[in-house]
Amino acid sequence: MTLLRRHRIASFLLAIVAIVAFSIAELDFTMLFLGVVLAVLSWYVTEGPRGRTLPDWAANTVVVCAIGWEAFRFLSTGEIADAMGALGRAMVWILIAKLFARRTPTEERQRFALSTMLVIAGCLESVQFAFGLLVIVYVCVAIWTTMLWRLARSAEEARHSRELSQGFAPPLEIAIGRRSSPQFRGLVIASILVVLAGGVGVFILFPRFAEIGSASAAGRSVSGFTDEIRLRRGDRITESRRELFTVRWIDPDGSARRMLRPLLLRGAVLGWYDAAGERWVPLRAEAGIRTLRTPEDGAFARLARNEPDPPGAAATVDIEMRSFATDVIFSIYAPIAIATSEPRSVSIDPATLVLRDVSTDRMGRYWNYQLQVQPQPSAEMLRALSAGTEPRGAYLSFPLDEVKPIAESMLAEVQANSGLPPRPDSNATASERAVWGREAARAIAAYLRTNFTYTTDLSTLPRVEGEDPIVSFLTRYRRGHCEYFASGLCAVLRSLGVPARIVTGFIAIEYDENSEHYIVRESNAHAWVEVRTGPDAWMAIDATPEESLIELQERNRSFVDRFRWIYGSLEFFWNSRVVSYDASVQSTFANRVQGSWRDAAGERLSQLLAKMRAIATDLSLGRAGGAWFATIAIGVCTTLLAVLIVRTRRRRLRARLGVLGATRAEQRRLVRDAAFYVEALDMLERAGFMKPAHLTPRLFAEELQTRDRMLGDAFLKVTDRFYSVRYGGSDGPSNASAGADSHLSLLLALRAAIRQNRATRRAD
């Protein structure tokens, strides 16, 4: 297949890659399937034996309908955050309509523009590793398509020129060598490498200055950890098997083992319910957050300022990231010390014991870290960790009055069936109320696990206008995922006067016996409730049916899970080194590169000076040793410069003679014997007579004869000599000889003809 015929395939592949990339960015697999199927169908219809295309009026009608439909959807149900998604979906259908339309230069340009806009829209919507790979593929295909398109347009222009002149049309370009396809392929590869290198350079010089949030646009499937809970989205939580990180529990004696219950890894604490927005959000601490620096040797840094008891009885939790780049440090309640593979700045919120990586000198997210934890910490330890900064009445209020009668009714049913003692009166001590609140939370959580149904698909549950999702969950549907179970339990407990808060993070269920660690996947994102059990103590209560989570984990297990870590490692590199590359990382990178360069250069310079002093001592040069070394250095530099000049000149001569594809021996012969021809061309160019690329040397000489007889005759003799040397294998008379037929005499005659031409033009 010729290069010209490949243009249609290249433009079609460009559209396919753009559709796939945007669909991956939007996580819209329905659009991915329909878009690819329709695009492939367009190739069969338009490029098949019959070559059918849509009339212009039909294609324009489809375009108008696509724009109208997406605009109607966006104005009816969309949010401002989904504006780019709606625009991209409209462009997908417009691009498909263009694939069915007639192939004209205008349509080709529109397809290319739509494809580029689709990829740009995807860049504004997604930072996923798979999308990043597709962007790189798109850039490569776009470069290839652009070059082929330019070649096809040149061919069309040449045909048009041939029709107008009714004769021979100039070739598109002079082909150097005998194989044009490999040369074109090499040009495309070189262009791709240059563009990618330039893109990497621009990325390093101009980093991202804003963090990309983890919240998803409305109406999109979500999965994974989040530091807030939105209950009204009605999404289906995807059951993703992507491996995020691994967790190893190490007992104080140093042995790794599996716990009897799944591990709850805390990432965020949500203490306030926004009834207007129907969401749980964290209580932001205004003061009290402490920051510490982990040691360089990987030792543990204590999180409490005044640790009351030795940490010898503490267990160790070893967490290794696989494909999850985040500044959240997931931990078991309650962490007492942390160690990282390299020094990090870590913040701890004493009110919630939530940890964050706040380093400003990081090169990316950390790969692993270790935590020392006490599953049952003492009151002294908790007091030292919290430092008395926790708000006392922050976790008691709930803004929905209609939940209180629901909570009272549920409490009465639980007390009748579980033997829960009556609620303490106002004279009860704080310890008695804390004990009753703990037992009430356990009993109500057991009631929810027994009488409510766990499901990840809420798309079938209709929304009731004016009714809060928590009320709908507790009274109407009685089904939902972990966020609804945690919200319902927390709302009921607060309405009963029991301090409670929601915690989001991950639940570690899957355990690998061979490697002795838990595997935490994206579908293990979880939410549960913590209940106050003391002045500074909290206890985790999970109302979500544990057997449902285990069943979901086992149902989604597949053979592919064993190899998913390969892609996960690449994705982690993408998230930690590319997505999180901001100004602080750039500054750290520059400082480290500059510091390492200075250290390396200083070390090499010191070694060189030491060797020079040793040589000067051995040769007894004394104080003149420096002058000798300087003289030698100048001589070496001069020699290298001369070699560079000679090699550059020879390279230029080979290019001007068109012998780059010849053997080395042939190239050396022609550079030696035919250099006079290049010098003649340079003389003509300086005089204003540029040789056109499509003219052979003899045709150019004949053209010069029509303009100046003497000049043309002089160059014709040079051309004849060049032909005899280039194609006849003859070296001709020596350039150094003084005969009338030597190379030098031919050049002198040409120079005289040029001077005569200049004099004639001045006289005119």
N, C-alpha and C positions, 0 to 999 in steps of 0.2 A: 504494500500500500504506500503511495507517495505521501510526501509531507502535506500537500494541498488537501488530500482527501481525509487526512487525520483531523483536520480542523473541526469537522462536524462531531466526531467522537469526543474530542477534547471539550468542546462547549457543552455537550450533553453531560459528560462526567462532572463538569464544573457545577452545573445546576443540581445534579444528584447530591454532590458533596454538600452544597449549601443547604439543601432541604434536610438532609440527615443531620447536619451540624445544628441547625436551629431547633429541630425536633428534640435532639438530645439536650440542648440547653434548656428547653421548656419541659423536659421529661414528659412529653406528649407522644406516647407510642402509637396512639390512634392516628395522629397526623403523620407520624413517621411511616406507618404502613400504607396509608392511603396516598401520601405524596409520592413515595417510591413506586408504588404500583401504577399510578397514573402517569408518572414520568416515563417509566419503561413502556407503557402502552403508547405514549406519544411517539417514542422512537419507532415502534413497530408500525404505527399508522403513517407517520410522515416520511420515514426513511425506507419503508417497505417497498414491495414491487409496484404498488399502485401510487404511492406517494401522495396520499390525501392530506389536505390541510384545512383548517377552519377558515371560513371567509372572514374578512376583516371585521365586518359588522358583528359576526357571532363572537369572535374573540374579544372585541370591545364590550359586548354585552356581558360576557362572563366576568370581565374585569370590573365593570360597574357593580354587578351583583355581589362579587366577593367583597368589594370595599363597603357596600351598603350593609351586607350581612354582619361583617365584623364590627362596623360602627354601631349597628343596632345592639349587638350583644354587649359591647363595651358600655354603651350608655344605659342599658337596662340593668345589667348585673355586675359590671366590672367596677374595679377600684382604680384609683390613679396609679397605684403601683403596678397594675397590669396593663398600662397603656402601651409599653414597648412590646409586650407579648401579643396584644391585639393587632398592633401594626405589623409585627412579623408574620402572624398567621395570615393576614390579608395579603402580604407580599408572597407567601408560599403559593396561594391559589392563583395569584396573578402570574407568577412565574410558570406555573403548570399550564395556564391558558396560553402563555407565550410559546411554550414548547409545542403546542398544537397548531400554532399560527404559521404563516408563510415565512420562509427564511429570506429576510432582506437585511441589508446592512443596518438599518434602523432597529429592526427587531433583535439583531445580534447584540447591538450595543445595549438595548434595554434589558436583555437577558443577563448580560454581564453585570450591569448596574444593579439589578434586582438581587442577583446572587451575592454581590459584595455587601449590599445593604442587609441581607439576611444574616450574614456572618457577623456584621457589626452589631446588629440587634441581639444576636446570641451572646456576643461579648459583654453586652450590658446586662444580660440576664443570668449568666452562669460563669462559675469559675471551676467547673469540674475538670478533672484530668482528661476524661474521654473527649470532652469538647475542645480542650486545648490541643489534643492530637489532631482532631479534625480541622482545626484552624490552620495548623502547620501543613496538613495535606492540602487544604484549600489554597494556601499561598503557592505551593508547588504547582498544583494544577492550573492555577490562574496565570502563573508566569508562562507555562507551556502553552496555554490557550491563547494568551496575548500574542506571543511570537507567531504561532500558527495563523492567527487571525490577520496579523500584519502581512504575513507571507501570502495569504489568500487574497487580501485586498490588493497587494501589488500585482498578483497574477491577473486579477480583474482589470486593473488599470492598464496592464500591458496588452491584454486582449482588446480593450477599448481603443488603445493607441494604434494597434494593428489594423483595426477596422477603419479608423479615420485615415491612416496613411496608406491603406490598401497595399501593404507590403511588409517588409521585415521590421519587426519591433525590437528595440534593444532588450537584452536579457535583464532579468531582475537584478542580478548581482554577479560578480565574477567569483566562480567557485574555485577555491584553492585546493587542489587535490582532486582525487577521482571519486570520492564517496561523500555526497552531500549529507546524507542522513546521519552518519556518525558525527560529522562536524556540527550539525544542528543540535544533536543530542548533547554534545559537549558544551555548546553554548548555553543550552537550557540549564544544565547541571551547574555550570559556573554562575549563571545568573541567580539560581536558587540559593547557592551557597553565599553569594554576596548579599542577597536580600535577608537571609536568615542571620548572617553575621551582623548586618546593620541593625536588624531588629533586636538582637541580643544586646548590642551596644547601646541602643536607645533605651532599652529596658533597664540596663544597669545605670545609665546616666540620669534617667528620669523615672524614679520609682513611683509606686502608688503612695498617696499621702492620706488615704482614708481606709479604715477597716471595712471589709465587706460583711454586713450582718448576716446572721443565719436565718432570719425570718423569711418565710416563703411568701410569695405573692398569693393573693386570694384565689381560692379555687384550685390550688395546685396540691398534689400529693406531697406530704412531708414525712420525714423520718429523721431520727437522730436526736441528739441532745439540744435543748433550747432552754434559755433562762427566763422564759415566760410561757404561760399556758393560755391559748386562745380557744375557747370552748365553742364558738359559734361558726367555725369554719366548715364543719361537717365533712372533713376529709376522711379518706381511707388511708390509714397509716400503712405505708408500704412494708412488706415483709422482706426487707433487704438482707442478704446474707453477707454483705461486705464486712470484712474483718477490720475492726477499728484499732483494738489494742489487746494485749494479753495481760493477765493478772496472776501473779504467783503469791500464794499465802505461805509464809515461812514462820514456823513456830519459834519460840525463844531458844529451843535447842538446835535450831538450824535446819530442821527437816521440813520439806514442802509437803503439804497435805491438802485434801479437799474438805471443806467445811460441811457440816450437816445441813445447813440452810444456804440458799444462794446469797452471794455477797451484794450488798447495796452500796454503790459507789456514788457518793454525793458530789454534785457539781454546782447546784444553785439552790438557794432557799427562798421560797416565795411566801411573803407574809401578808400581802394586801390583795383583796379582791376588788377589782374595778367593775362595779355593776353596770356602768354605762357601756364600757368596752367589752364586758363579759370575758374578762381575762384575769389571771393571777400574775402579779408582778412582784419583784423583790422589794423589800424595805431597804432603801439606800441609806447606809450609815454615813452621817455627816462627819463623824470623828471617831477616833479609837482604832482605826485600821493601822496595823503595824507592818513594817517591812523589814526583812532580814536578808542577809547574803549567805548563800551556801558556800562551804569551803571548796578550795581548789582540789584537794585530795580525795573528794568524794565522801568525806565524813559527814555524819549527821549534824544538822543544825537544829537546836531546840526551838520549838515554837512558843513556849512559855518563858516569860522573862525570869521568873523565880520558880524554878522547878522544885516541887516539894519532896518528891521521892525519886529514887534512882530508876532509870528506864530499863533495868535488866530484865524485867518480866514482860516487856513489850514484844509483840509480834511484828514482823516486817512484811509489808505489802510491796512487791516489786511490780511496777507497771511499765510495759514497753509498748510504745506507739508503733502502729503498723501503717495505718492510712488515715489518721485523724490528727490534723494539725490544729491545735487550739491553745489558748493561754490558760485554760481551766486545768487545775490540778485536781483530779478525781481522787477521793480519799474515803476511807472507812471512818465512821464516827468512833472515837475522836482521835485525830492525829496529834502526836506529841513531838515529832521530829521529822525532818525531810533531808534527803541527800539527792544530788543530781550529778550527772556525769561530767558537767562543767559548771563553773560558777554561775548562779542565777540569782536574780532579785525576786523574792517571793513575798507576797502580801498575804496577811491573814486577817479576816474579819472576826474579832473576838465574839461578836454577837451570834454569829452563825458557824464559825470555824470553817469557812469556805476559803480555799487557797487559790491564788492566781499567780501566774508568771508575769511580772511587771518589768522585766529586764528591758533596758534600752540599748544594750550592747550585744544583743543576740544576733546570730547569723541565720536564725530560723527557729522553728519550734524545737523543743528538746526531743530527743529520741526516747529516753527512759528516765525514770526517777524512782526512788524508794521512800516509803513512809513507815515510820514506827507508830503503831497504834496500840491502844488499850481497849479491847472490846467492852470492858467494864471499868472505866476509869474511876478513880476515887474522887470524892467531893473536893479534896484539896487540889487535885490536878485540874479539874474542870474550873475551879475558881481561879487558878493561875492562868489558864488559857483564856477565859472570858474577861478577866480583869475587871469585873463588875460593870461592863459597858452594855450589857443586854437590856433593852427596854422591857419593863415588867408588864405593862398592859397592852403591848402591841399586838399580841396574838389571841385576844379574847373577843374582839368585836367582829360582827359580820353584818354587811349592809342590807341584807334581804330579810325583812320581817316575816315573810311568808314561809321561811324555812323553820322558824321556831316551833309552830304547831306540828310540823312534820317530824322534827326532832323529838318532841315530847311524846308523840304517838309511837315512834320507833323505840324510844327508851322504855316505854311501858311494855311494849311487846317483848323486848329483850329481857327486861326484868322478870316477866312472867315465865319465860322459857329457859333462861340460863342461870337463874339464881343470883343475879347481880344485886347487891345490897342497895338499899335506898340511898338517895343522894344525901351527902352530908349537909347539916344545917349551917346556919351562919356562925355558930359558935365553934365549929370544927377547926382544927389547926390546919396550917398550910400543908403539913405532911399528910394528914388524913385526906385532905382534898386531892392532893397529888396522887395518892394511892387509889382513891376511887376513880379519878380521871383516867388513870392508866388501865384499870380493870374495865371501865366503861368503854374506852377506846377499843380494847381487845374484843369485848362482847359485840359492839356495834360493827366492827370490821368483820367478825365471823358471821354476823347476820347478813351483811352485804355479800360476802362470798357465797353464802348459801342461797339467798333469794334473788340475786341479781346475776345477769349473764354477761360474760366477757365477749366482746366482738371488736374487731379492728375496722369494720365497715359500717360507717354511720350515714352513708349516702342515701339509704332507704328511709331514714327517719325524717319525717317532714318537720319543718320548723313551725312552732306555734308563736304567732305574733303576740308580743307583750309578755311572754313567759320566759323566765331565765332558764338557760340550759341545765343548771343544777337542779332547779325545781322539776323540769321535765324528766331528768334522769331519775330523781327520787320518787316521783309519783306516777309518771305516765309510761315511760319506755322501760325503765329498769334494766337497761343494757348500755354498754359502752366500753371504752378501753380504759387503760390505767389512769389517764388524766381525769376521767369522769368519776372513777372509784375514789381517787384521792380527793377530788373536789367535793364529792358528796360527803365523805367521811369528815373532812376538815370543816365543812359548813355545819354539819350536825353537831360536832363536838363544840365548836365555838358557840353555837346557839344554846348549848347546854351549860356553858360557862367553863368549859375545859380548854386551857390554852393549847393550841395546835397550829401547825404550819405545814406547808407542802414543800417537799424536796424533789428536785428533778436530777436525773443522772442516768446511770445504767445499772442493770441487774445482771450479775455474772451467774449464768446457769450452766453453760456448756463447759465441761472439764475434759481436758486431754490427759489421759493417764500416762501416756508415753513421755510427754514433755513436762508433766506435772504442773500445768497452769490452766487457768480459765481463758476461754476465747470469748471476747466481747464483740458482738456484731452490731451493725447499725440498727437491726430490729430489736436489740436489747435495751433501747432507750426506755426509761421507766420513770414513773412518778409515784411517790408514796407520802405518808404523813408522819410527822414527828410530834410526839406529845410530851409536854413538860412533866418530868418526874421528880424534879428537885429545883432548888434555886438556880442552878446553872446546868442542870442535866436534862437531856432529852432522850426519848426512846422511839425507835422506828416502829411504826405500825403500818402494815401493808394490807389494804382491803382487797386488792386484786387477787382473784383466785390463782394460786401458785400453780395448780395442776394445769390450768389453761395455758399459762406461759410455757410450761415444760412441753405440753402437747404441741403448741405452735412451733417450738424450737425443734422438736423431733420431726414434725411433719415437713418442715422446710429443709431438713438435712439432705444433702446430696453429695455425690462423688466429686463434684466440682469444688467443694469447699476446701479440699486438700491443696488445690493449686491456686486458690483465690488470693493467697498471700503475695504471689508474684506481682499481680496487678496492684494489690494493695500497697506494696512497697513503693512502686512507681508513683502511685497516687499520693502517698505520704510525701515523697520528695517534691512533687508538684505543689502540694498545699503548703509545705513548710518552707520551700525555697523560692517559689514563684508567687503563689497567691499572697503569702505573708511578707513579701519583699516591699518594705516601705522605707521612709527616709531614715529611720533609726538603724535599720539593717544595712542600708547603703553606707551610712556613716561608719558603722562597725566594720563593714567589709573594706572600706577605703583605709581606715586606720590600721587594720590587720595587714592588708597588702603593703601599705607604706612601711609599716614597722618591720615586716618580714623582709622587704626589699632592702631597707636600710641595714638591717642586721646581716643579711647575706652579702650585700655589697661591702660593708665594712669588714666582714670576716675575710672575703676574698682579697680585698685591698691589703689587709694586714699580712696575709700569707704571701702575696706578691712582693710586698716591700721586704719581708723577711728573706725571701729567696734572692732578691736583688742584692741585699746586704751580704748574704752568704757568698754569692758569686763574686761581688766586688772584693770581699776579703780573700777568697781563694786566688783571685787574679792579681791581688796587691794593687788595685786601682786607686785606692785612697779616696781623696775628695773628688777626683776627676771621674769617679764611677758614675755619678749622676749624669754628667755630660755625655759619657759614652752611651749610657742607656737611652738618653733622649735622642741622640743621633741615630741609634739603631731603630727606635720607635718611629722616627720621622721617615727613615728609609723604608721600613715595612709599610707604613701608611701610603707613602708615595707609590710603592710597587703595587699595592692592592688597588689604589685608585687608577693606575695605568692599566692594570688587568681588567678592571671594571669598564673603563672607557673602550678598550679594544673589544671586549665581549659584547658590549652594547652596540658598537658600530657593526660588528659582524652580524649580530642579530638583525639589525636594521637592514643590512645589505641582503641577507637571506630573505627577509620579508618583501623587500622591494623587487627582488628577482623572482619571487614566487617559487622558491625551491625548498620550502620548509618540509615538504613531504618526501624529498629525495633522500638518498643515502648520505651518510656523513662524508664519505669520500667525494661524492658528486658535489655536495654543498661546499666543501673546502676548495675544490677546483673552480667552481663558478664564482665564489667570492674572490678568489685570487685573480681569475682571468676576465671576469665580466663586470668588475666594479666600475669600469669606465662608463658603462651604460647608465648606472645609477647616478654617477656624477653628471652625465649629460642631462638626465631628467631634472636634477637639482638646478642646473644652470638655466634650463628652460622655465622652471617654476619661478625662480627669482626674477626672470625677465617677463613673467606674466603669461607664459604659455603652459597651462596645466594640462596634463594628459588625462582625458576622460577615461574612466575605468572600463567602459565597454569597447574602447578602441584598441586594437592590436598595435604594436609598435610601428609596423609598416603603414597601417591605415592612418595613424597619427602623423607619420612623416608626410604622407600624401596630402593630408589636410593642411599641414604647415606649408607645403608647396603652393597651395592655392592662396595662402595668405602672404607668403614671402618666399619667392623662388630660391634665393640663395640660402635662406635659413632652412627650408625644407630639404634642399639637396645635401646640406651639411649633416643634418640629422639622419637623412636616409643612409648616408655612408656609415654613420654610427650604428644604425639599425642592422644593416647588412652584416657588419662585423659582429654584432651581438648575436644574430641568428647563427652565424657560423660557429661561434663559441658555445652558444647554448644548446643548439640542436645538432651541429655538425661535429662536435667533439674536438674542434680545433681551438688552440689557444691564440692563434694569429701572431703577428709580430709582437715582440716584447714591448711592454709599456715604457721600458727605459731606453729603447732604441731611438735613434734620431731620424729614422727613415720617414719618407713622406706617407707611408702607409701604417705607421705605428698608432697605438691608442692615443698617445699624447698628441700627435699631429692632428688626429681626428677631433679631439677635444679643443685644440687651439683653433681649428677651422670653424668649429661650431661657435666658439666664443667670438671670433671675428664677425661671423654672420649676425650674431646677436647685437654686437656693437653697431654694425651697419644698419640693422633694423631700427635701433634706438635713434640713430642719427637721422634716418629717413623720417621717422615719426616726429622728431623735433622740428625738422625742416617743414613738414606739412603743417 
